[in-house]
Amino acid sequence: MKELLLGLRLLLGSGRSNRVRFLLMSMGSAIGVCCLAVVLAIPGILAEQDARKAARDPNCSNGQGGCTSMTKGSGLSLTRVDPYGSEPFTRIFVALGSTPISPPPGLHELPGPGEVFVSLRLHEVLRADPGLARLLPGKEIGLISAPGLAHPDELYAYIGATRDDLKHGGRLSAFGDSEARYPTVEPSTLDILRFTLAGVVLLPLAVFLSVCARLSAASRMRRLAALRLLGLSRKGTQRVNAAETVAAALLGAVLGLGAYWVVNQLVSRVGLPGFKWYPADGSLTVSTLLVCLVGCPALAWFVGRVGAKQAAANPLAVRRSAVEKPPRLWGLLPLVPGMGIVIGYCVAGATGHPPADTSLSSILMPLAVVLVGTGLVLSLPILSRSLARKVARSTGSLSLGLAMRRNEVEPGGALRVATGLVLLVYAASLTQGVLIELDQVSKNTSPVQLYTMPLKDVPEDKERAVTEVAGVRGHAILAESWTDPDDMEWPTSISAVIATCSQLRKMASAVEGCVEGRPARLMVPGVTYDEKSVPGRRFPFHLQNSEGKSRVVTVEVPRQTIHYRDDTMRQMVGSGTVVIPPSSLPAGFRLEERATLALMSSAGPKTVHSVLAGIAGVDPTIEVETDGLDPAALQQITVIKTLLGVGMILGLIIGVAAYLVAATDRAVERRPQVTALALLGARPRTLRTVQVAQVVLPLAIGLVLAVVTGKMAESSYLVTGGGAVFWDGAGVPLLLASALGVVAVAALGALPLVGRRIDPELIRRD
């Protein structure tokens, strides 16, 4: 306890420069803690949004039977989620029964037939886009309040309907479920986010906090060595240093949490692209507060004790500025297993044998990223010292020779200055890999959009109206033949498309051999043929008319074929699918079981929106599947990309701050040496060249390693992701340009650190 009080007394009574350094340490810790709080708050924000989603989901948990049963007196509900651009537009149709149902959060009552409650954002969108009202049959009578919305920008509506309108709906007994049906971010995707943010933010953050705790290390070590020579014990000396660093870290943690509160209040109200939340969602949990208020001072305590180890063990060497011991090769140890894992995955991808065990990869890949990142940090002093020695022996330049000798004598300085920017470039490469994987998931390269809906949900009188919606350029009915698992005569099924030749030509640009009114088999070059579609085999199809009468039609697989070469058709049918002319079916009968109505339009966002609105104008309760356009998935990808962008910004702030803090502190510590060289006749230009070379050389070594290892780690991540892209050649120029920009900024930042005024007082004691 005495040592802790001594450390605090030295902190307050050792001059203005020491107090300024303490404030700088505290401000640096505040920046780091604020960034840490942002990262730790993200899962809590997503959890709060999912909790509100789960609390409003319709369910049938009162034990009165199946969810789709038409129990007398029970309510009915129908959920429809449609894309509005890249956002999901959710509509909840509700039909009340005689049994009372409590309204969901955000509503004071449930809507009756012809009544609509909408979110504030949807209310504003309806003013700008009146055509969207076709999806909301009824009159708007109120707004959904905040407890019923996942976030302020959500497009959400409750629509009152009659029980006849919701014949295909599910029974409704209450609102609320244990889990959200459509979470903001799926758990597997959230794991990717955690993995990336750990590499982009947390690794550089740990280095930055360590750098802040080591400000003015040389002068502090001289002071601690003096205390040790005066009789203070080894552990006492370490505690004195740790007390100062812990006090700075604790003050910085409090300031950082205050800064986070301000940032959360401001940014939550403005919002980020594709991601907005309520300010209360960003409130920090108790565990997060403990991590910031206890974890960061604990890290400072550890760094402080380790930093004072040399002064406690050999105080005379510190007081006399003895030469540092060269770094040991054990610093390369983490890099070896990390690169082994990375190289193994790269070889597996290059040989066409990507790993199939994703559970093992989910453990090995993050482990490899951490090991490689740690290895980069620990290997910098070793490589910098080795290269500096070779360059110093061979160069004839005075400036370069002085710079290299300094790096050889003090290799730890390279670690402090270059680490933040090196990890930033390394993390940027990993982020590129994550964005590539997300891009593969979200990219829709097809020029057309396919819409499918169960034929049984589209009455015969509405089928024609749906196919004539503006923007639809073709339609067909897709069906599967009837099967009976208990009857060996019909154990398998074939696919069929019910359409005329003119319909096929509207959906495919090249159709050859099609004759109106004659069945045929579709042949798609390059697509595996359905082996069950053998000419001469017969398959049954069940039909039904409007009066409920059933009929079975047996279709024989024809020998005639139709060839087409349009990839857009592959979204609907495959090679071997049988084309059945509509005229061959009995009049008044239609396929309903295992049949789908498919529409096709161009893939432009305006066209897709127009078609969906047109279908809703015919019947707003029809369930429409948009192939390759999942609004919930698109929103997840948008959220992930936004959060990754936030992580990159935080990583940039941390990396630049770590460089500025370390480079400035190193320059201040070297003022006695610079002054001595100036008194010996060295020119200011020479001194600036020396300073730039000292910073640029270790940084260049680290950046080369970061680019190489980062690209390999990125490729191994893509290999384990199961996507089609393993090698990101397009991202290399951007990464190299970023590395060169980092070197240029570091060189410019090092120039002003050598002043023009010579102060002999700095070397008076020497």
QUIJONOR-V140548 format. One line per field, one symbol per residue. phi: phi as a letter, one per 40 degrees, with the letter a starting at -180 (. if undefined). burial: 1 if it has 16 or more other ideal C-beta (glycine too) atoms within 10 Angstrom, else 0. A space follows every 50 residues. Layout:
phi = ???
burial = ???
This chain:
phi = .cccccccccccbbgcccccccccdccccccccccccccccddccccccc cccccbccabccgchccbccccgccbaabbbbcbgbbcbbbbcbbcbccc bcccdgbcacccdgbbbbccccdcccccbccccccbcibcbibccddcbc accccaabbcaccccbcccccbbabhacbccbcdbcdccccccccccccc bccccccccccccbcfcccccccccccccchccccccccdcccccccccc ccccccccccdcccccccccgbdgabacdccccccccccccccbcccccc cccccccccccccaccccccfcccccccccccdccccccccccccccccc cgbccccccccccccccccccccccccccdcccccccccccccbcbcccc cccccccccbcccccccccdcccccdcccccdcccccccccccbcccbbb bbadcccbdccbcccccbcchcbaaabbabccbbccbccbcbbbcbbcac ccccccbbcbbbgcbdgbcabcbbcgbccccccbdgcbbcbcbabccgcb abbcbcccccbbbabbcccccbbbchcccbcdcccccgbacbcfbbcbbb acccdccdccccccccccaccccbcbcgbccccccdcccccccccccccc ccccccccccccccccccccdccccccccchccdcccccccccccccccc cccccccccccccccccccccgccbbbcccccdccccccccccccccccc cccbccccbcccbccc
burial = 00110110011001000100110111111111111111111111110111 01111111110000000000100111110111110011111111111000 10111110011010111111110011000001001111010001000111 10111111111000110011111010000101111000110110111111 11111111111111111111111110110001000111111111111111 11111110111011001100000111110011010001001110111011 10111011011100100110000100100010011001101100110110 00011000001001110111111111111111111011101100000011 11111111011011111111111111111111111111000100000111 11111111000010011010110111111111000000010011111111 10111111001001000011111100000100100000101111000000 00101011001101001110111011111110001000111101111111 10100011111111111111110101101111111111111111111101 11111111111111111011011110110001000111111111111111 11101110111111111111101011110010001001100110010011 0011000000001000
